[in-house]
Amino acid sequence: MVEPVAELHEPLSLPTPEIVEIVDPKIFQLVLSAKTALKFSKKDVRSTLKASTLDGVFATIFESATTGVLLSNFLLLLGASSVEIGIFFAIPMVVNLLQPLGAYIADRTTSRRWYNLFVFGVSRLLWLALAVAIVWGSQHADPHLLLQWTLVTVVAASMLAALANSSWFSWMAAVVPQRLRGRYFGFRNSAVSLITLLGVPLMGLGVSTWEGGPIFGYGIVLLVGVLAGMISLGCQSFMVDVNPQVYKKNAQSDRLTEKKEKQITDFVPSVLKDSNFLMFILYFSVWTFAVNLSAPFFNIYLLKNLSLDVSLVTIYTSLSSGANLLLLMFWGKLADRWGNRPLLIAVGLVVAITPLLWLGTGNYPFALWVWLPLLHLLGGTTLGAIALCTNNIQMEIASIEQPSTYFAIAAAVAGLAGALGTTAGGFLAELPGMSLGAVFALSAGVRLIALLPLVLVREPRSQSLRSIVPTLGRFKFNRG
């Protein structure tokens, strides 16, 4: 069993909190806004951290089987169009609007553990029903019928998961000691990334080489993924439980209650008056739309247009994950030294033109073994920097008095914009005279336009690009 923490009073040689807290905006939001009001023994905390790490590892196997390139390949095998695939990938973004409702319901229960076990359990068992249907019907069922079942499963499972996500984050914020959060979540995220790096290619190989055919092979992989998802929920049984009612009672004081009431009544006016935040939201919404206009269709282009095997495409995906993992600390050092806004602009220019680089690819040796791997390494490197700096700049410009409400607005905008982007990309690719290549070019243009509002965003501690350029030669690329 992995032991991320030896002793709670000993320092850990894990990633720094500054880098870790940026990785997941939802976790970082809770780190800022939630205080551990309950007291747990060191033994309970250690067992919880171990169990949560294993929970993350097995949950990643489940998510790899139910999202990304494996799901895209399965949809293509069933004959799904670009429009239908765009809708499939838009669904998880849209249902994020249910997270506030899930938080409202979960905060009125008496057990984080049992609420999560029930909601996540039902959500993942829906995928089990689909896996059985795929295995049984791979040789008998109508592909269109399987496509409909998959759509129903994605909608229902995503809605249920959205209702429980905030509860899980609140649970972790209450249990993990504040002084260990950064290092611990960094260790957990690293373990998750490693599993993604190794597991996705193995799953892709299983799908493409299974004797019963790729549809049957995906059904088997999906069964394994659901089993891993249920094991991850079993790992949560070893985490110390939290009663939201007791936690809320201990955490709130009269002063904080009055402050919260004031935030609720003043929320809309304060957001509307914050021109800097509104300018960031404009950038964030257009950028998210532009990225998702093409992002879900790169794998479709490889699988459908270039007729590549899914096992090769999953290797490309792993290259992106590996590049992101290796350079995360480097981007964090640059962000700490120069600020997030200049990196978003500089790296954003590279990310903006990246879709144009896909136009020169094809099914020939140089592209397959040199150009496409380099594109995926570039994508994993640059998009990792964008994600890191985007999350961090929100922390810098959000209101100190009510950061959670600002983050909620940003998350809602990103979900809607991303859903609109994937849906629009699918429709555009199906129009007469259009192609995925044309969608890639359009995405590049909109990405460049999205960077314009970012120039007007003000970030504390941020340096200007003009002042950064002379220091490039003096920056030390060491690991210290």
C-alpha positions, 0 to 999 in steps of 0.5 A: 500500500502506498504511504504518502505520509510517514509522520504528520509532524515530518516534512515530506519531499513532495511537490510544493503547495503552490503547484499542487493547489493550482492543479485542481481548482475545486480542491484549491477553492476548498483549501481557501474557503474551508477550515478544519473544524473537526479534530481527528487523530493522527492515525485517522488522518494517515489512514484517510490519506492512504485510502484517498490515494488508492481511491484516486488510483482506482477512480482514474482507471474507471474514468479512463474507461468511460471518457476520452479516446476510448469512449471516442473510439467506441462511438465511432465504431457504433457509427456516431457522427461528429455532431453526436460525439460533440454532444456526448462530450458536452454533456459532462460540462453542462451537468456541472450546473447541478453541482450547487444543487448537489452541495445543497443536498449533501450539506443537509445529510449526516454523513459524507461517506454514505452520501458519496457511496450512494450517489457515486455507486449508482452513477457507476453501476449505470456504466456496469449495465451498459458494459453488460449490454455491450458484451452481450450485444456486441454480436447481436444488438443494433449499433444504433440502439447501443449508441442510444443506451450509451447516450442515456448512460452518459447523461444519467451517470454525469448528472449523478456524479455532478451531485456528489462532486462537491460533497467529496471535495468538502469531505477532503477539505474537512479531513486533510490537515491544512498544513498537509493539503498542498503536499498531499494532493500533489502526491495524489495527483502524481499517482493519478497521472502515473496511472493515466500514463500507463493505464490508457495505452494498456486499455487501448491495446486490449480494445484493439486486440481482443479476439471478439472484436473492438466493440466486445473489447471495449465492453470488457475494458468497461467492465474492468473500469467499473470494477475499479470504480467500485473498488475506489468507493470501497477505499472510501470506507477506510476514510474517516467520516464527516457529519456535515451538520457537526462540521458546519456547527463547529466551523461557523461563528456569529461573525462568519454567519453575518458575513455570509448573509451579507455575501449572499445579498451583495453577490450579484452587485459585487460581481457586476461592479468588478470590471477586472473579474468580468474581463477575465470571465470574457477571456475565460469563456471565449477561450474555453469555447475556442479550445473545445471547438476542436479539442474533442475532435483531435482523437476523432481525426486520428481514428476516423480520418487517418484510420489509426488504431486506437492503441496507437492513439492512446500512446499519443495521449500518454505522451501528453500526460507525461509531458504535463506531469514532467513540466508542471513544476517548471511552469509553477516556478515561472508563474511564481517568478513572472506572474500568471497573466504573462504566461497565459498570453505567451503560452496562449499564443503557442496553444492558439496556433497548435491546431494549424499544425495538425493540418499538415499531418496524415497517415504516412511514417514521418507524421505517425512517428515524429510529427504527431508525437511531437504535437502531443508532447507540445499539447501536453506541455502548453495546455498544462501551463494554461490550466495551471495559470488559469486556476492560479490567476482566479485566486489572485483576482477573486474577491478576498471576502467571497472567493467561492462565489467567484470561482462558482461563476467561473466554473459555470461559465467554463462549463457552458462555454465548453459545451457550446464549443464541442457542440458547435464543432460537431455541427460545423464539421458536418456542414457541406464544404466543411471538415475537421481541418476547417474546424481546427483552423477556425479554433485557432482563429478564435483562440487568438481573439480570446487572448485580447481581453486577457491583455486588459486583466490586472493581476497583482504581482504580475510582470509585463511581457516587456520586462520579462523578455530581457530576463529570459537568458538569466533564468536558471532551469534548475530543479531546486 
